[in-house]
């Protein structure tokens, strides 16, 4: 993984509040993610087939980015799947964010099942040119 962001260990389940007093463990899929770093920040590409924008939830809490989504792959009326390799309907992935990143400037878009999350580097971490004075 790259030095700017590290995946948070994920065991395949996460706690969700089922009511005010109890938590339950819900099985989730771990979406494959590519992380690309350039001079001005990082871009995460997460494969989330069957996820609509309304079912997608991105959250930054402290130094952690969480991606959560519900999948909806409807079966046409009158048909039944004879084989299904993806049977869980929930995606979840967490990433630790470096102090070099500006979490307040995160942008995201979803296109044909691929989530693109852009996280720019903070101003103090951006490369800058230093002018040399001749005396």
C-alpha positions, 0 to 999 in steps of 0.5 A: 500500500502507499505511504499516504493511506493505509487500509484499516484492518477489516475482519469481514464484519462490522457492528451496526446499531440495530436499536439504541441498546444492542449491536449486531455483527453484519457480514460485509464484502470488502471491495477491491480498491486501487490507490494512486498517488500523484504530486497533489494527492491520492485517488482511490478507485473502489469497485462497487457493482450494483451500488447506486449513489443513494446506497453509498455512504462515505464518512471521514471520522478523525483520521479514518475514511469509511466507505459503506454501501448496499448493493441491489442486484434485482432479479427479473420478475419470474426468474430465480438465480441458478448460481450466485457468487455474490450473495452478501448485499453490503460493502465496507472498507476503511482507510487510515488517512495521513496528516499530509492529506486534506480530509476537508477537501475530499471529492467523490463520484460514482460511475458505472459501479466504480467509486472515485475518491480524490483526497488532495494533499494539505497545503503544507505537504504540497511541493512548492518551488523556492526562488533563489535570490542572487546577491 
